[in-house]
Structures are given as C-alpha cells and as structure tokens.
C-alpha cells in the first residue's frame, strides 16, 4: 500500500482544503490514537502548533479525534517542532503531534506525528495509520472512557531549560549581541528567552505573529532581514529560524550566511576534536555540497548521503549510530540532544565554538568554499518525465561532462508536480550548461511544463 496522505514530512497542503481539513484531522487522530494504544494505562498525546490562523481549525479537530478513542490530550500551544518531540518523550506520552507547515506561507498547514520515543514516524507506521483511516479508524471509546484535554502551562519553561542544557556547562554569551529572527512562528517566545538567559544581548526580529505573517519576508527561507539587522545593530551573530523552528540559517557579524553544510562541518570538526563525534562521519542528504564531502575527507571523516528529508537523515543516524546530521537548508540533527532538527540547539553549538575561539564568527564559521551549485525546478502536468529515454540520456551526458569534479542530482518533489534538477562542480559555466540541457529535455517531453530557476539553498 502506498501512502496517500503522508508526504516526506507528514501531511501538508492548503488549509481547509483536502487533505488539510478538519475532517481529515479528525480521522487521522482517531486512527493514530488507535495505532498507539499499547496497554491498559491512560493514553496521552501531546499537541503543539505554530502561529498560523488555521491552527485554530486543526487543533480542536485533532483533540476531538483523540478524545473520541479514549486518549487524553495535552495542549502546548505555539511551540517549536523539536519541543513536541522532546516533551512527547519526557512526559512518557504515547504520541506527539505538531500542527505546522514549517517554512510554507500562512495559508498552508500540516500535521506531523511523533512516536512515544519522540521520533517522527516511519513510512511503515504512516501506512498503517492510513490503512486504519480507510477502514473507518477503528472503534470509538465508550462514554465512560473518553479522554480529557488540558493545557500544559509549564511547557515553555521546560523547553527553555532543555535547550539551555545543550550549551556547554560554564560557558556564557555575555558580551555577545545576537539577532534572532523567529519568522513570526512557533519559537517567537522561547528563542529570545533562551539567548537572554544565557547572557546575550538580544535583538528580536519576527516576534509579533498575527496568524498571517509567519515566514513572511523573514525567517530561514528569507534571511535577508536577519542579515540586515546584524549589520545595522552591529551584532556578533545572527539566527533565522523557520516557522516551526526545526531549522536555522545563521550569519556572522558581517551578515554573511552560514548554511547547514557549514554548520555540519564545523560541529563535526569540533566534536571530533573533543571526542564526541560518533561513527567518524556526518549524515547529510544528496543536496549537500560536494565541497562538504571533500572537506570532511580532508578531516578523515566520512559523509553518508540520504534522500532529501530530515526524517531520512534521522533514520540513518539511528540505524548506524551517528550523532551529527542534517540538510543544507538548515535542518541540523544533533541526536545527543534532540530527536529531530532543532534550529536553536544547532545555533547554540556554533555560538559555543565562536565563544571558545575568542574570535569573530567570520573567522571561524566559513570552513570550506562551496562549489558552484545550481538548482532548477521543472513543473510538469502528468506523465513520468524521468522515465523518458531522452531525459535519461541527457542526465547521463551531464554526469559524463562533469566527471569526478561534479555531480548531478535529479529528484521528483514529494509535495508538488515538480522535477528538481541540481548540478554542482568546480566549473560554474559547465554546471549552468548541464542543468540547462537537462531541464530543456524534461520540458520537451512533458506537457505544459514551466521552469523556475533558483540557486541552491532552496528545497
């Protein structure tokens, strides 16, 4: 059985349209609740959300569904995705839910599910939940066994202390000015408090959510506002989180971006030197820059690649015992601390390296020079362009032209009818030619295609 509701990161789409409706949320809650019944104890689910208006639509629908099958509901209110994973595990809950569409605009929303261990669900479990939905969701609880709902007033403090505990003991941010852009999203309350309590002078940006302005000209997908604030305020460091705060794009004191590849390289080197790096390797996706791989090789470290999606990074890390992984886009998974990407914890690890070095961030955080990388999105309406012989031939020709000094990555989007064509290499002009040739070939064999080119870093 293939998944119909769940994509690469839960269920996502335009709010109040299929599949992100109150009816679907109700059905998912009933099925997921039944899936995670595992004994005679009172079962509990933890629910968090970001700041989208449609959270008010989905939260009560999910709550009703869980209550209807006899599961108690703990409501966190606006909290980062990693906080849901952490609290699910620390409270010994049976299930966790995050209502968010991450970096998408306000009109989208989604549902992410976490198991009792605090990790996102596997493909197999998501398939099982969909099968239960198709079968009607399972039996409802009798009236005397209905669940209850309550709000956890201390959720904010619990997560703040958890994040602070990831910062090296005895180290402080005294004397550092830090810009924190919360994208008008889930971390708008917790992130500035964490930095302030660690001693930083905090310049908050994107901390006035109104239900509509999440990720709007701010946050990790549009870090320009953060970069400008760093320069304007003479800050030492900048952090731009996305809407649910599971990823971050950072900046040095010059406003220069530090992407996820640089973060992984710096954390890996630092942890290797301190004897903390597990497995002698980093886990990243196929989209991470080839220069990262070469840099890690120079450090006698490995790079393990996975399909796009932080969930696949985590699965590989868990299966093989690695503790550093992530995505170029800023999802950084440090499994010593968290079960999923946590933008704030990742930023604190880099801040720790900067403070310990007693040098400006610009002298510490650019550890390798990325190769030119180009990503284009080719939209198609129907068909299977990647199976076309001409497309396959164009891809092979591109790989041959780049040789060992570059690579080509072609993938179909898991959330929209788009083929993502990426190439990178030492020769920028050649990279442009290879990507252009492949895109034109895909367009030629597709019906109604349109290309949307952007430089790498978009996903």
WOHU-V395351 format. One record per backbone hydrogen bond with DSSP energy under -1.0 kcal/mol. CO is the residue of the C=O (numbers start at 0). NH is the residue of the N-H. Records with the same first field share a line. If there is no record, write none. Layout:
CO=NH / NH
This chain:
9=6
10=110
12=108
13=16
16=19
18=20
19=15
20=24
21=25
22=26
23=27
24=28
25=29
26=30
27=31
28=32
29=33
30=34
31=35
33=36
42=71
43=93
44=73
45=96
46=75
47=98
48=78
51=54
52=55
53=57
54=58
57=61
58=62
59=63
60=64
61=65
62=66
63=67
65=70
66=69 / 146
67=140
71=44
72=149
73=46
74=151
76=48
79=83
80=84
81=85
82=86
83=87
84=88
85=89
86=90
87=92
88=91
94=45
95=113
96=47
97=111
98=49
100=103
104=107
106=14
108=12
109=99
110=10
111=97
112=120
113=95
114=117
118=114
121=125
122=126
123=127
124=128
125=129
126=130
127=131
128=132
129=133
130=134
131=136
132=135
141=144
147=72
149=74
150=152
151=154
153=157
154=158
155=159
156=160
157=161
158=162
159=163
160=164
162=165
163=166
167=170
172=175
175=200
176=235 / 236
177=202
178=238
179=204
180=240
181=184
182=214
184=187
186=190
189=193
190=194
191=195
192=196
193=197
194=199
195=198
197=172
200=177
202=179
204=181
205=183
210=52
212=215
222=226
223=227
224=228
225=229
226=230
227=231
228=232
229=234
236=178
237=250
238=180
239=248
240=219
241=244
242=185
243=80
244=342
246=241
248=239
249=257
250=237
251=254
255=251
257=249
258=262
259=263
260=264
261=265
262=266
263=267
264=268
265=269
266=270
267=271
268=272
269=273
270=275 / 276
279=301
281=303
282=325
283=305
284=287
288=291 / 292
289=293
290=294
291=295
292=296
293=297
294=298
295=300
296=299
301=281
303=283
305=285
308=312
309=313
310=314
311=315
312=316
313=317
314=318
315=319
316=320 / 321
323=282
324=332
326=329
327=259
329=247
330=326
331=341
332=324
333=336 / 337
341=345
342=346
343=347
344=348
345=349
346=350
347=351
348=352
349=353
350=354
351=355
352=356
353=357
359=362
360=363 / 364
364=366
371=424
372=455
373=422
374=453
375=420
376=451
377=418
383=386
384=387
387=391
388=392
389=393
390=394
391=395
392=396
393=397
394=398
395=399
396=400
397=401
398=402
401=404
402=405
404=425
406=423
408=421
410=419
415=417
416=379
417=412
418=377
419=410
420=375
421=408
422=373
423=406
426=430
427=431
428=432
429=433
430=434
431=435
432=436
433=437
434=438
435=439
436=440
437=441
438=442
439=443
440=444
446=380
449=378
451=376
453=374
